[in-house]
Amino acid sequence: MTNFATGSINDELLFRIDNSIESRLFHKIVILVSLGMLEASIGVYTGSAVASSLTASKWSTAQENSMLLSANFLGLLIGSLIAGLKETTKEEK
């Protein structure tokens, strides 16, 4: 084992990453994060297109569209927090 008293925190982090074991939980977390990033990017790009279409058709106002996009990001925040808490409690068991 390396003496980390003389090394930097980056050396310790690289050592720990290089010697970590990929478990099934790790792969599940990677899949969860990847799907979350995909869903977030789809939501961002389609949300603005839908909002501009709704404004052009006079179905909604700019204020309502901004509330729609804010609710979308709030949903992403809540979903990521729930997923993080779920994985943390599952890991601690």
Contacts in CASP RR format, 6 or more apart in sequence:
PFRMAT RR
TARGET T0000
AUTHOR 0000-0000-0000
METHOD contacts of the structure
MODEL  1
MTNFATGSINDELLFRIDNSIESRLFHKIVILVSLGMLEASIGVYTGSAV
ASSLTASKWSTAQENSMLLSANFLGLLIGSLIAGLKETTKEEK
2 11 0 8 1.000
2 12 0 8 1.000
2 15 0 8 1.000
4 11 0 8 1.000
4 12 0 8 1.000
4 15 0 8 1.000
25 87 0 8 1.000
25 90 0 8 1.000
25 91 0 8 1.000
29 87 0 8 1.000
32 83 0 8 1.000
32 87 0 8 1.000
36 80 0 8 1.000
39 76 0 8 1.000
40 76 0 8 1.000
43 72 0 8 1.000
44 72 0 8 1.000
47 68 0 8 1.000
47 69 0 8 1.000
47 72 0 8 1.000
48 69 0 8 1.000
50 68 0 8 1.000
51 60 0 8 1.000
51 65 0 8 1.000
51 68 0 8 1.000
51 69 0 8 1.000
52 65 0 8 1.000
54 60 0 8 1.000
54 64 0 8 1.000
54 65 0 8 1.000
55 61 0 8 1.000
55 62 0 8 1.000
55 65 0 8 1.000
60 68 0 8 1.000
END
